[in-house]
């Protein structure tokens, strides 16, 4: 049996364990989102909003 103190979860997005690709991934996400919004500025849902899962 492994016994340890539960300090929550380990996050690799800040502090000493910062992932080396975290900043690049964030920048890529910003670029993708901004281009999608520009390209599909007039997109509309084909069905009722209640049919979309969160």
ChimeraX attribute file (.defattr): number of C-alpha atoms within 10 A of each C-alpha:
attribute: neighborCount
match mode: 1-to-1
recipient: residues
	/A:1	3
	/A:2	3
	/A:3	5
	/A:4	6
	/A:5	5
	/A:6	6
	/A:7	6
	/A:8	6
	/A:9	6
	/A:10	7
	/A:11	10
	/A:12	12
	/A:13	13
	/A:14	9
	/A:15	8
	/A:16	7
	/A:17	10
	/A:18	12
	/A:19	14
	/A:20	10
	/A:21	10
	/A:22	13
	/A:23	12
	/A:24	11
	/A:25	12
	/A:26	11
	/A:27	11
	/A:28	11
	/A:29	12
	/A:30	12
	/A:31	11
	/A:32	12
	/A:33	11
	/A:34	10
	/A:35	12
	/A:36	11
	/A:37	11
	/A:38	10
	/A:39	10
	/A:40	9
	/A:41	9
	/A:42	7
	/A:43	8
	/A:44	7
	/A:45	8
	/A:46	7
	/A:47	8
	/A:48	7
	/A:49	8
	/A:50	7
	/A:51	9
	/A:52	8
	/A:53	5
	/A:54	4
